[in-house]
């Protein structure tokens, strides 16, 4: 056996030259040399022996693929001497339609280079020119420019506690801005900060767009986990469709696991697909879908015209609109079916017929806006009539713009006109992430865990106690300037933010307007980041605390307690295979130590060990019985085994032995035609609308919803929201800067296999395999003298970035595709050389609590310095000054 110590394990810098084919790096291609890295100052490299083989004494360990892509795949690491030497994916059962394998994509395959990369933070660090006390002591302008020094954990804890206490005592707890995601593995946001009195959070929904605009009031199910089951059917129901529509979806890049597989199986079954969007993306190509071209921010115009043309077709031919369904299950479609609380004598039928603005929403009207043909719109209107069984899947992307404020109501209206809800092969709704194309109650449920707080905490949400803060899209600008629109009311307020605390996620780069984000970071008295790699938030901090990865603490941080619905038929139970590396600590241990120094009772705040709680998650797990209704214990375990493991709990019998489940890391429930596990969204209401009313003011779907409009307009928005589905002409296609030609191109931000959101942008393998492109249509590129592979500058009213031109024939002219997730690297001239798309996005929040990413308009030109290194050629940013 070859002994491999943790201190001789390879960093990502040793792997930056590794070959990678089709997204999966062959281990035989790994660089065998030991590569030095000064990150965190050890001067000691790590290495993987390319001649390793499975004859070495090791074991396959199921590990977490903690990336938030929604693919929900199984990873196993072959662990030798505490180190992962190989990665494989699901091979527990033969792959079949009934029992599909949960196979990992390139991001999962490269996870070890993410966990053990060259930018791994090894010990606590302090920015040299920062001192506690605020004011001149902060030297905030040096954030992102300063050198770093190594400090001990005791010194780090004392400095953090001293400064946090000063800020809370002087300015109050709401002066702390939590720049993270408070419902993942977030003990600071969920427990520590509420115990101090709360915090301010960016109020906004980065992914969901206008699908978050009062969906419950309208009657749309958009709630993941229990009791919500999301608003579309399961994967077997999809196979009963006559037509499947993907409106902006691209799971092949966004969630390349099961969500893509389900669509591929439907294609193999011969079901035709239609794709609606600005580009003929890889998912559309895989499915050989018919492409209807629609520009970003014009989807509401397209749907309005489809509704109009359905009405005209029904008048001419009949049997297109299901009037019985429409009038029995909805209110607000026309003058004769208005809800009792309506304040406005308007509705969607009057809108599309032009009764209010003298502009009928004809196919010709929409075609000019959307860029499709009138024939496409009329063809689609006929296909989605009541004679066909249609599954309509909407991405969140088409709802991330100000013109889409009421797009969900338009989509609902269209579905109800054809009665495409609540039946086999008939469904509509947003589909993304782990629930894509396979909704319904989870067939494997993780067990209830003892919930942490032994003392009562202030709470105004399931995720902690926070002030509504600024709206997410404008929060960086508001924090930089000290005032801005309140997240709840929209009123202009002054809020004294003094600290930014980064615990999870990548808020600096995932929120719009990175340039003002950097200004906000530099304005603070104190910026603290807990992370395992030197991500942008860490680069602009004063103290960085090294956090452990899920591979070291042994559970899936994405499987948080509030959301139980991860891949309906499978649930994952990963293990740890290493103690925390270097001087890193799990986030919960960091929170506990800080609590003690802040005078809080850490034992009362966290009365149960995380290990015990995670054991309960497995011990108390259940699986759906064959009746499709009742649940029974998942694991069998004896009392002797529980005691051997050192946990508390009661023995019971289940369907799989505890140790077998732990070795597999997953349990999967097979599906087959005619089983009792099927799920049809809204079925009870559709079958009996009087006996099972929706939880809306009318008990029906509200195509006119006064409650939703009043709630949205109370926020002080930049545009008035109508109570019914319509096009809101603001931003994007309607932007004056686009119309004038100053910024003539419209941006959309697709997901991309190199990254999952902002995760993995630092991984050398993925940087090598997938460049950092900007997609340009061939006509737009030719007009600007740009060729494939040129370095280009993309400019907007808010910033400039660099990317590599990818000139394609599968993109509408006038549109620019900027794959999401680059880490910002802004030079002294204000140009982001690593091409973070949010360095150029707009910083206003026109509607709702969602970000209008796709309202951005740009110009693209060939960059003068074609030798500037792009991401795959650039070294990872490392803390300067460490010897």
PEWO-V389692 format. One line per field, one symbol per residue. phi: phi as a letter, one per 40 degrees, with the letter a starting at -180 (. if undefined). psi: psi as a letter, one per 20 degrees, with the letter a starting at -180 (. if undefined). Layout:
# PEWO-V389692
phi->???
psi->???
This chain:
# PEWO-V389692
phi->.ccbcccbccccccbccccabfgbccccccccccbcacdggcgbcbabcccdaccccaacbcbcbccccgcfbcbbbcbbfgbccabbbcbcbccaccbccccccdcccccccccbccbcccacbbcccbbchggcccfccccgbccbbcbcccccccccccccccccccbgcccccccabcbccbccccbccdcchhabbccibcccfccccfcccchccbbcgcccbgbbcccccdccccabbbbgcacdccaccddccccccccccgccbbbbicbccdcdcdcfccbbcbcdgbcccccdcccdccccccccbggbcccccdccbbbgcaccbcccccbbcbaccccccgcbbgbcccccdcdcccgcbdcdccccdccccccbcbbbbbccdcbcaccbdbddccccdcccccfcagadgbaaicbagcccgachdccbbcccbccdccbcbcabacbhbbccgccdcbcccccccgaiccccbgccbbbccbabbbbagbccccccgdccccccdccccabbbbabbccddccbbbbbbccccdcbbgacccccccbbbbfdcbbbbcbcbacdcfbcbcdcccccccddccgccccccbcbccccccccccdccbbccccgbcbbdcbbaccccccdcgbcibcabacacdccccccgabbccbadgcbccbbcgdccccacccbcccbdcgbcbcbbcdccccccccgccbccccbcacbcagfdcccccccgcbcbbcbbccaccbbfccgcccddccccbcbcbcbcdcccccbgbbdgccbbbbbcbibbbaccbcbcbbcdgbbcbdchcccbccccgccccgccccbccbbbcagbbccdcccbabbacccbcccccdcbccccbccgcc
psi->qppoqhijqqrhhijhjpqppkiopphijqpiqppqpjpjjhjprrqpoijqriiqoaqppprpnjpmhihmrpqppoppljqohqpraokgqpprghmqpmqqahgghjhhighkrikpphrqqpphjpqqiachhhlhiipihrrqqprrgggggggggghggggghgiqhiiooomaojjbnmhghhggghhiiarpqoorohhibiijnlhhhhjpokoqapiqjrkrarhhhhijqhppponjqmhhhgnjchhhghghhhghijpqqpppaiqnrhggghilqppoppqqjjhhgghghggghggghhgghrkgpnhggghhirqjgrhilqqhjpiplrrhghghikhhjknqmrhgghhhghjaqhhgghgghhhjriiqopoopprhgijlqhikhkghhgggggghhjllqkrpjpqqrqpqbhjpjmrrqphppqqpqppgoiqpqppjrijaoqqibrqghjgggghhijrapqhghiqpqppnpiqpoohramhgiiqqlhghgggggihqhppppprirmrhhhhkrhpppoqrrhihikroihlrhhojmonhiqqpmrrqjqrpqcjqqqhhhggghhggijjqnhhhhmiqqhggghghhggjqrqpriijgqqrqgqpqrhghghhikrqrpqrqbiqqghgghhhjqpppqqqpjrjjqpopjgggghmhhhmqrlrhiirpnhoohgggggghijlriqppqirprponpachjphhghiigniqpqqnqrqihqocipjijogghhghoanrppqqgghgghjkprpiqpqppqriiaqrqrppopqikppqiqppnpqjqppnpaijjpoiikphjijqqkqnhqbkrpmgjipqrqpqpqhnijpprgiiqqqpqpqip.
